[in-house]
Amino acid sequence: MRKVLSVALLVAALVLAAGVAFAAEEAAKEATGVAGNKIFYYALAVLGCGLGIGLAALGTGIGMGSGLGGACEGVARNPGASGKITTTLIIGLAMIESLCIYALVVVLIVFFVNPFKI
């Protein structure tokens, strides 16, 4: 019953949002020139940046959790090897985190670049 209600509310929200979206599209068509293109570009840039950094954080979070879980299991099985496991874990987590930092750099470049500069 909860699923049906959730789906019904989602469909209702999408139907109500369609009118606003179409109205905004008409307003954007009326605004001619570079100003409309700038707004559209920055809207897509913000959407892409949010999606990109979100996916990067999701992927690195899953990778870090998996690595940490494996390290905990390894230490639980062999407590004597905890030093080597911890060292390897920290290096591995730094490598995984660097992927998210690279994604952040790309997102910041896309967000702050000005393609309309003449």
DSSP file (Angstrom, degrees, kcal/mol; ACC not computed):
  #  RESIDUE AA STRUCTURE BP1 BP2  ACC     N-H-->O    O-->H-N    N-H-->O    O-->H-N    TCO  KAPPA ALPHA  PHI   PSI    X-CA   Y-CA   Z-CA
    1    1 A M     >        0   0    0      0, 0.0     4,-2.1     0, 0.0     5,-0.2   0.000 360.0 360.0 360.0 -38.8    0.0    0.0    0.0
    2    2 A R  H  >  +     0   0    0      1,-0.2     4,-2.6     2,-0.2     5,-0.2   0.888 360.0  52.5 -66.1 -37.8    2.9    2.4    0.8
    3    3 A K  H  > S+     0   0    0      2,-0.2     4,-2.7     1,-0.2     5,-0.2   0.921 109.1  49.1 -63.3 -43.2    4.5    1.7   -2.5
    4    4 A V  H  > S+     0   0    0      1,-0.2     4,-2.4     2,-0.2    -1,-0.2   0.915 112.6  47.9 -63.2 -43.0    1.3    2.5   -4.4
    5    5 A L  H  X S+     0   0    0     -4,-2.1     4,-2.4     2,-0.2    -1,-0.2   0.903 112.0  49.8 -64.6 -41.4    0.9    5.7   -2.4
    6    6 A S  H  X S+     0   0    0     -4,-2.6     4,-2.2     2,-0.2    -2,-0.2   0.920 112.6  46.5 -63.6 -44.0    4.5    6.7   -3.0
    7    7 A V  H  X S+     0   0    0     -4,-2.7     4,-2.5     2,-0.2    -2,-0.2   0.903 112.0  51.4 -65.5 -40.7    4.2    6.1   -6.8
    8    8 A A  H  X S+     0   0    0     -4,-2.4     4,-2.3    -5,-0.2    -2,-0.2   0.912 111.0  47.5 -63.2 -42.6    0.9    8.0   -6.9
    9    9 A L  H  X S+     0   0    0     -4,-2.4     4,-2.3     2,-0.2    -1,-0.2   0.885 111.8  50.8 -65.9 -38.2    2.4   11.0   -5.2
   10   10 A L  H  X S+     0   0    0     -4,-2.2     4,-2.2     2,-0.2    -2,-0.2   0.917 111.1  47.5 -64.9 -43.7    5.5   10.9   -7.4
   11   11 A V  H  X S+     0   0    0     -4,-2.5     4,-2.4     2,-0.2    -2,-0.2   0.903 111.6  51.0 -64.4 -40.7    3.3   10.8  -10.6
   12   12 A A  H  X S+     0   0    0     -4,-2.3     4,-2.3     1,-0.2    -2,-0.2   0.901 110.0  49.8 -63.3 -40.7    1.2   13.7   -9.2
   13   13 A A  H  X S+     0   0    0     -4,-2.3     4,-2.0     1,-0.2    -1,-0.2   0.901 111.4  48.8 -65.0 -40.4    4.3   15.8   -8.5
   14   14 A L  H  X S+     0   0    0     -4,-2.2     4,-1.2     2,-0.2    -2,-0.2   0.892 110.8  50.0 -66.6 -39.2    5.6   15.1  -12.0
   15   15 A V  H  X S+     0   0    0     -4,-2.4     4,-0.7     1,-0.2     3,-0.3   0.910 113.0  46.4 -65.9 -41.1    2.3   16.1  -13.6
   16   16 A L  H  X S+     0   0    0     -4,-2.3     4,-0.7     1,-0.2     3,-0.3   0.837 111.3  52.1 -69.6 -32.0    2.2   19.3  -11.6
   17   17 A A  H  X S+     0   0    0     -4,-2.0     4,-2.2     1,-0.2    -1,-0.2   0.712  94.4  72.7 -77.1 -19.2    5.8   20.1  -12.5
   18   18 A A  H  X S+     0   0    0     -4,-1.2     4,-2.6    -3,-0.3     5,-0.2   0.902  94.2  52.3 -63.6 -41.1    5.2   19.7  -16.2
   19   19 A G  H  X S+     0   0    0     -4,-0.7     4,-2.1    -3,-0.3    -1,-0.2   0.905 110.0  48.0 -61.6 -41.7    3.2   22.9  -16.5
   20   20 A V  H  X S+     0   0    0     -4,-0.7     4,-2.3     2,-0.2    -1,-0.2   0.900 111.6  50.9 -65.3 -40.4    6.0   24.9  -14.8
   21   21 A A  H  X S+     0   0    0     -4,-2.2     4,-1.8     1,-0.2    -2,-0.2   0.916 111.6  46.2 -65.4 -42.8    8.6   23.3  -17.1
   22   22 A F  H  X S+     0   0    0     -4,-2.6     4,-2.0     2,-0.2    -1,-0.2   0.865 111.5  52.2 -68.8 -34.8    6.7   24.1  -20.2
   23   23 A A  H  X S+     0   0    0     -4,-2.1     4,-2.2    -5,-0.2    -1,-0.2   0.902 109.4  49.7 -65.6 -40.2    6.0   27.7  -19.0
   24   24 A A  H  X S+     0   0    0     -4,-2.3     4,-2.1     1,-0.2    -2,-0.2   0.854 108.1  54.3 -66.6 -33.7    9.7   28.1  -18.4
   25   25 A E  H  X S+     0   0    0     -4,-1.8     4,-1.9     2,-0.2    -1,-0.2   0.911 108.7  47.8 -66.9 -41.5   10.5   26.8  -21.9
   26   26 A E  H  X S+     0   0    0     -4,-2.0     4,-1.8     1,-0.2    -2,-0.2   0.901 111.3  50.9 -64.6 -40.5    8.2   29.4  -23.5
   27   27 A A  H  X S+     0   0    0     -4,-2.2     4,-1.5     1,-0.2    -1,-0.2   0.879 109.5  51.1 -65.0 -36.2    9.7   32.1  -21.4
   28   28 A A  H  < S+     0   0    0     -4,-2.1    -1,-0.2     1,-0.2    -2,-0.2   0.848 107.2  53.4 -69.6 -33.2   13.2   31.0  -22.5
   29   29 A K  H  < S+     0   0    0     -4,-1.9    -1,-0.2     1,-0.2    -2,-0.2   0.865 107.4  51.8 -67.6 -35.1   12.1   31.1  -26.2
   30   30 A E  H  < S+     0   0    0     -4,-1.8     2,-1.1    -5,-0.1    -1,-0.2   0.851  94.6  77.4 -70.4 -33.0   10.9   34.6  -25.8
   31   31 A A  S  < S-     0   0    0     -4,-1.5     2,-0.2    -5,-0.1    -1,-0.1  -0.667  73.5-172.5 -79.6 103.6   14.2   35.7  -24.3
   32   32 A T        +     0   0    0     -2,-1.1     3,-0.3     4,-0.1     2,-0.2  -0.559  36.4  38.9 -95.1 161.1   16.4   35.9  -27.4
   33   33 A G  S  > S-     0   0    0     -2,-0.2     4,-0.9     1,-0.2     3,-0.3  -0.534 105.6 -43.3 102.6-167.1   20.1   36.5  -27.5
   34   34 A V  H  > S+     0   0    0      1,-0.2     4,-2.6    -2,-0.2     5,-0.2   0.762 120.9  71.2 -75.2 -27.1   23.1   35.4  -25.4
   35   35 A A  H  > S+     0   0    0     -3,-0.3     4,-2.1     1,-0.2    -1,-0.2   0.909 100.0  46.5 -60.3 -43.2   21.4   35.9  -22.0
   36   36 A G  H  > S+     0   0    0     -3,-0.3     4,-2.2     1,-0.2    -1,-0.2   0.888 112.5  50.7 -65.0 -38.5   19.1   32.9  -22.6
   37   37 A N  H  X S+     0   0    0     -4,-0.9     4,-2.7     2,-0.2    -2,-0.2   0.880 109.1  51.6 -66.3 -37.5   22.0   30.8  -23.8
   38   38 A K  H  X S+     0   0    0     -4,-2.6     4,-2.8     2,-0.2     5,-0.2   0.930 110.4  47.5 -64.7 -44.6   24.0   31.7  -20.7
   39   39 A I  H  X S+     0   0    0     -4,-2.1     4,-2.3     1,-0.2    -2,-0.2   0.923 113.7  47.7 -63.5 -42.9   21.3   30.8  -18.3
   40   40 A F  H  X S+     0   0    0     -4,-2.2     4,-2.3     2,-0.2    -1,-0.2   0.912 112.6  49.4 -64.1 -42.6   20.7   27.5  -20.1
   41   41 A Y  H  X S+     0   0    0     -4,-2.7     4,-2.6     1,-0.2    -2,-0.2   0.945 113.3  45.3 -61.4 -48.0   24.5   26.7  -20.1
   42   42 A Y  H  X S+     0   0    0     -4,-2.8     4,-2.5     2,-0.2    -1,-0.2   0.846 110.8  54.2 -68.2 -32.4   24.9   27.5  -16.4
   43   43 A A  H  X S+     0   0    0     -4,-2.3     4,-2.2    -5,-0.2    -1,-0.2   0.938 112.9  42.7 -64.0 -45.6   21.8   25.5  -15.5
   44   44 A L  H  X S+     0   0    0     -4,-2.3     4,-2.9     2,-0.2    -2,-0.2   0.868 112.9  53.8 -67.7 -35.3   23.2   22.4  -17.4
   45   45 A A  H  X S+     0   0    0     -4,-2.6     4,-2.7     2,-0.2    -2,-0.2   0.923 110.4  46.0 -64.8 -43.4   26.6   23.0  -15.9
   46   46 A V  H  X S+     0   0    0     -4,-2.5     4,-2.5     2,-0.2     5,-0.2   0.919 114.3  48.4 -64.9 -42.9   25.2   23.1  -12.3
   47   47 A L  H  X S+     0   0    0     -4,-2.2     4,-2.3    -5,-0.2    -2,-0.2   0.932 114.5  45.5 -62.6 -45.6   23.1   20.0  -13.0
   48   48 A G  H  X S+     0   0    0     -4,-2.9     4,-2.8     2,-0.2    -2,-0.2   0.889 112.6  50.8 -65.4 -39.3   26.1   18.1  -14.5
   49   49 A C  H  X S+     0   0    0     -4,-2.7     4,-2.6    -5,-0.2     5,-0.3   0.925 111.7  47.2 -65.0 -44.2   28.4   19.2  -11.7
   50   50 A G  H  X S+     0   0    0     -4,-2.5     4,-1.8     1,-0.2    -2,-0.2   0.920 115.4  45.4 -62.9 -43.4   26.0   18.0   -9.0
   51   51 A L  H  X S+     0   0    0     -4,-2.3     4,-2.4    -5,-0.2     5,-0.2   0.911 113.7  50.1 -66.2 -42.4   25.5   14.7  -10.8
   52   52 A G  H  X S+     0   0    0     -4,-2.8     4,-2.2     1,-0.2    -2,-0.2   0.934 114.1  41.7 -64.0 -47.7   29.2   14.2  -11.4
   53   53 A I  H  X S+     0   0    0     -4,-2.6     4,-2.4     1,-0.2    -1,-0.2   0.835 113.6  55.0 -72.3 -29.7   30.4   14.9   -7.9
   54   54 A G  H  X S+     0   0    0     -4,-1.8     4,-2.3    -5,-0.3    -2,-0.2   0.931 110.6  44.0 -65.9 -44.9   27.5   12.9   -6.5
   55   55 A L  H  X S+     0   0    0     -4,-2.4     4,-2.6     2,-0.2    -2,-0.2   0.878 113.5  51.7 -66.7 -37.3   28.3    9.8   -8.5
   56   56 A A  H  X S+     0   0    0     -4,-2.2     4,-2.5    -5,-0.2     5,-0.2   0.926 112.0  45.7 -65.4 -43.0   32.0   10.2   -7.7
   57   57 A A  H  X S+     0   0    0     -4,-2.4     4,-2.2     2,-0.2    -2,-0.2   0.887 112.8  51.3 -66.8 -37.7   31.3   10.4   -4.0
   58   58 A L  H  X S+     0   0    0     -4,-2.3     4,-2.2     2,-0.2    -2,-0.2   0.941 112.6  45.4 -63.2 -47.3   28.9    7.4   -4.2
   59   59 A G  H  X S+     0   0    0     -4,-2.6     4,-2.3     1,-0.2    -2,-0.2   0.913 115.3  45.3 -64.5 -43.6   31.5    5.3   -6.0
   60   60 A T  H  X S+     0   0    0     -4,-2.5     4,-2.8     2,-0.2    -1,-0.2   0.862 111.3  54.0 -70.5 -32.9   34.4    6.2   -3.7
   61   61 A G  H  X S+     0   0    0     -4,-2.2     4,-2.3    -5,-0.2    -2,-0.2   0.915 110.2  46.5 -64.6 -42.0   32.2    5.7   -0.6
   62   62 A I  H  X S+     0   0    0     -4,-2.2     4,-2.2     2,-0.2    -2,-0.2   0.919 114.2  48.5 -65.2 -42.5   31.3    2.2   -1.8
   63   63 A G  H  X S+     0   0    0     -4,-2.3     4,-2.4     1,-0.2    -2,-0.2   0.905 112.4  47.6 -64.2 -41.9   34.9    1.4   -2.6
   64   64 A M  H  X S+     0   0    0     -4,-2.8     4,-2.7     2,-0.2     5,-0.2   0.901 111.7  50.4 -67.0 -39.8   36.1    2.7    0.8
   65   65 A G  H  X S+     0   0    0     -4,-2.3     4,-2.3    -5,-0.2    -2,-0.2   0.906 111.2  48.6 -64.1 -40.7   33.5    0.8    2.7
   66   66 A S  H  X S+     0   0    0     -4,-2.2     4,-2.2     2,-0.2    -2,-0.2   0.921 113.3  47.1 -65.0 -43.5   34.4   -2.4    0.9
   67   67 A G  H  X S+     0   0    0     -4,-2.4     4,-2.2     2,-0.2    -2,-0.2   0.905 112.8  48.6 -64.5 -41.6   38.1   -1.9    1.5
   68   68 A L  H  X S+     0   0    0     -4,-2.7     4,-2.4     2,-0.2    -1,-0.2   0.885 110.3  51.9 -66.6 -38.4   37.5   -1.1    5.2
   69   69 A G  H  X S+     0   0    0     -4,-2.3     4,-2.2    -5,-0.2    -2,-0.2   0.918 110.7  48.1 -63.1 -42.9   35.3   -4.1    5.6
   70   70 A G  H  X S+     0   0    0     -4,-2.2     4,-2.3     1,-0.2    -2,-0.2   0.886 111.3  50.5 -64.1 -38.4   38.0   -6.3    4.1
   71   71 A A  H  X S+     0   0    0     -4,-2.2     4,-2.4     2,-0.2     5,-0.2   0.905 109.5  50.4 -66.9 -40.4   40.6   -4.9    6.3
   72   72 A C  H  X S+     0   0    0     -4,-2.4     4,-2.1     1,-0.2    -2,-0.2   0.906 111.3  48.6 -63.7 -40.5   38.5   -5.4    9.4
   73   73 A E  H  X S+     0   0    0     -4,-2.2     4,-2.0     2,-0.2    -1,-0.2   0.901 111.0  51.2 -64.6 -40.0   37.9   -9.0    8.4
   74   74 A G  H  X S+     0   0    0     -4,-2.3     4,-2.3     1,-0.2    -2,-0.2   0.902 111.4  46.2 -64.4 -41.5   41.6   -9.5    7.8
   75   75 A V  H  < S+     0   0    0     -4,-2.4    -1,-0.2     1,-0.2    -2,-0.2   0.871 111.0  53.7 -68.8 -35.9   42.6   -8.1   11.2
   76   76 A A  H  < S+     0   0    0     -4,-2.1    -2,-0.2    -5,-0.2    -1,-0.2   0.870 113.3  43.0 -66.4 -35.5   39.9  -10.2   12.9
   77   77 A R  H  < S+     0   0    0     -4,-2.0    -2,-0.2     1,-0.3    -1,-0.2   0.882 133.3  16.9 -76.2 -38.5   41.3  -13.4   11.3
   78   78 A N    ><  +     0   0    0     -4,-2.3     3,-1.5    -5,-0.2    -1,-0.3  -0.742  61.9 178.6-138.7  87.3   45.0  -12.5   11.9
   79   79 A P  G >  S+     0   0    0      0, 0.0     3,-1.3     0, 0.0     4,-0.2   0.745  79.7  67.4 -62.7 -22.3   45.6   -9.8   14.5
   80   80 A G  G 3  S+     0   0    0      1,-0.3     3,-0.4     2,-0.1    -5,-0.1   0.754  97.2  52.7 -69.7 -23.3   49.3  -10.2   14.1
   81   81 A A  G <> S+     0   0    0     -3,-1.5     4,-2.3    -7,-0.2    -1,-0.3   0.196  74.0 110.5 -96.1  16.0   49.2   -8.8   10.6
   82   82 A S  H <> S+     0   0    0     -3,-1.3     4,-2.6     1,-0.2     5,-0.2   0.827  72.5  57.1 -64.3 -31.5   47.3   -5.6   11.6
   83   83 A G  H  > S+     0   0    0     -3,-0.4     4,-2.1     2,-0.2    -1,-0.2   0.948 111.3  40.6 -63.8 -49.1   50.3   -3.4   10.9
   84   84 A K  H  > S+     0   0    0      2,-0.2     4,-2.5     1,-0.2     5,-0.2   0.893 116.3  50.8 -66.6 -39.5   50.7   -4.4    7.3
   85   85 A I  H  X S+     0   0    0     -4,-2.3     4,-2.5     1,-0.2    -2,-0.2   0.912 110.6  49.0 -65.0 -41.7   46.9   -4.5    6.8
   86   86 A T  H  X S+     0   0    0     -4,-2.6     4,-2.5    -5,-0.2    -2,-0.2   0.910 111.6  49.0 -65.2 -42.2   46.6   -1.0    8.2
   87   87 A T  H  X S+     0   0    0     -4,-2.1     4,-2.1     1,-0.2    -2,-0.2   0.939 114.2  45.0 -62.7 -47.2   49.4    0.4    6.0
   88   88 A T  H  X S+     0   0    0     -4,-2.5     4,-2.4     1,-0.2    -1,-0.2   0.885 112.5  52.9 -63.6 -38.4   48.0   -1.1    2.9
   89   89 A L  H  X S+     0   0    0     -4,-2.5     4,-2.8    -5,-0.2    -2,-0.2   0.921 108.6  48.6 -63.7 -44.8   44.5    0.1    3.8
   90   90 A I  H  X S+     0   0    0     -4,-2.5     4,-2.0     2,-0.2    -1,-0.2   0.909 113.0  47.6 -64.8 -42.1   45.6    3.7    4.3
   91   91 A I  H  X S+     0   0    0     -4,-2.1     4,-2.0     2,-0.2    -1,-0.2   0.923 113.6  48.5 -63.9 -43.2   47.4    3.7    0.9
   92   92 A G  H  X S+     0   0    0     -4,-2.4     4,-2.3     1,-0.2    -2,-0.2   0.901 110.5  50.4 -63.9 -41.7   44.4    2.1   -0.8
   93   93 A L  H  X S+     0   0    0     -4,-2.8     4,-2.6     1,-0.2    -1,-0.2   0.868 108.8  52.8 -65.2 -35.7   42.0    4.6    0.8
   94   94 A A  H  X S+     0   0    0     -4,-2.0     4,-1.6    -5,-0.2    -1,-0.2   0.899 109.7  48.6 -65.8 -39.2   44.2    7.5   -0.4
   95   95 A M  H  X S+     0   0    0     -4,-2.0     4,-0.9     2,-0.2    -2,-0.2   0.912 113.1  47.1 -65.5 -41.8   44.2    6.2   -3.9
   96   96 A I  H >X S+     0   0    0     -4,-2.3     4,-0.9     1,-0.2     3,-0.8   0.915 111.4  51.1 -65.6 -42.2   40.4    5.8   -3.9
   97   97 A E  H 3X S+     0   0    0     -4,-2.6     4,-1.9     1,-0.2    -1,-0.2   0.817 100.0  64.3 -66.6 -29.7   40.0    9.3   -2.4
   98   98 A S  H 3X S+     0   0    0     -4,-1.6     4,-2.4     1,-0.2    -1,-0.2   0.834  95.9  59.0 -63.9 -30.2   42.2   10.7   -5.1
   99   99 A L  H <X S+     0   0    0     -4,-0.9     4,-2.0    -3,-0.8    -1,-0.2   0.903 106.4  46.8 -63.6 -40.6   39.5    9.7   -7.7
  100  100 A C  H  X S+     0   0    0     -4,-0.9     4,-2.1    -3,-0.2    -2,-0.2   0.863 110.7  52.6 -69.2 -34.8   36.9   11.8   -5.9
  101  101 A I  H  X S+     0   0    0     -4,-1.9     4,-2.2     2,-0.2    -2,-0.2   0.894 107.9  51.2 -67.8 -39.3   39.4   14.7   -5.8
  102  102 A Y  H  X S+     0   0    0     -4,-2.4     4,-2.3     2,-0.2    -2,-0.2   0.914 109.9  50.1 -61.8 -41.7   40.0   14.4   -9.5
  103  103 A A  H  X S+     0   0    0     -4,-2.0     4,-2.5     1,-0.2    -2,-0.2   0.893 109.1  52.2 -62.9 -39.0   36.2   14.5  -10.1
  104  104 A L  H  X S+     0   0    0     -4,-2.1     4,-2.5     2,-0.2    -2,-0.2   0.898 108.4  50.7 -63.9 -40.2   36.0   17.6   -7.9
  105  105 A V  H  X S+     0   0    0     -4,-2.2     4,-2.2     2,-0.2    -2,-0.2   0.925 111.6  47.0 -63.5 -44.4   38.7   19.3   -9.9
  106  106 A V  H  X S+     0   0    0     -4,-2.3     4,-2.5     1,-0.2    -2,-0.2   0.913 112.2  50.8 -63.6 -42.0   36.9   18.6  -13.2
  107  107 A V  H  X S+     0   0    0     -4,-2.5     4,-2.5     1,-0.2    -2,-0.2   0.913 110.5  48.7 -62.2 -43.3   33.6   19.7  -11.7
  108  108 A L  H  X S+     0   0    0     -4,-2.5     4,-2.3     2,-0.2    -1,-0.2   0.880 110.9  50.7 -66.0 -37.1   35.1   23.0  -10.5
  109  109 A I  H  X S+     0   0    0     -4,-2.2     4,-1.2     2,-0.2    -2,-0.2   0.941 113.7  44.4 -64.1 -46.4   36.7   23.6  -14.0
  110  110 A V  H  < S+     0   0    0     -4,-2.5    -2,-0.2     1,-0.2    -1,-0.2   0.891 115.4  49.1 -64.3 -38.6   33.3   23.0  -15.7
  111  111 A F  H  < S+     0   0    0     -4,-2.5    -1,-0.2    -5,-0.2    -2,-0.2   0.886 118.4  35.8 -70.7 -38.9   31.5   25.1  -13.2
  112  112 A F  H  < S+     0   0    0     -4,-2.3    -1,-0.2    -5,-0.2    -2,-0.2   0.449  88.1 109.9-100.2  -0.1   33.8   28.2  -13.3
  113  113 A V     <  -     0   0    0     -4,-1.2    -4,-0.0    -3,-0.2    -3,-0.0  -0.481  57.9-147.4 -72.7 147.6   34.7   28.2  -16.9
  114  114 A N    >   +     0   0    0     -2,-0.1     3,-1.2     1,-0.1    -1,-0.1  -0.850  20.8 175.0-118.4  94.1   33.3   31.1  -18.9
  115  115 A P  T 3  S+     0   0    0      0, 0.0    -1,-0.1     0, 0.0    -2,-0.0   0.630  77.2  63.9 -74.5 -10.2   32.6   30.0  -22.5
  116  116 A F  T 3  S+     0   0    0    -78,-0.0     2,-0.3     2,-0.0   -78,-0.0   0.350  71.5 121.1 -94.4   6.2   30.9   33.3  -23.3
  117  117 A K    <         0   0    0     -3,-1.2    -3,-0.0     1,-0.2     0, 0.0  -0.542 360.0 360.0 -72.3 129.8   34.1   35.3  -22.7
  118  118 A I              0   0    0     -2,-0.3    -1,-0.2     0, 0.0    -2,-0.0   0.395 360.0 360.0-108.9 360.0   34.9   37.2  -25.9
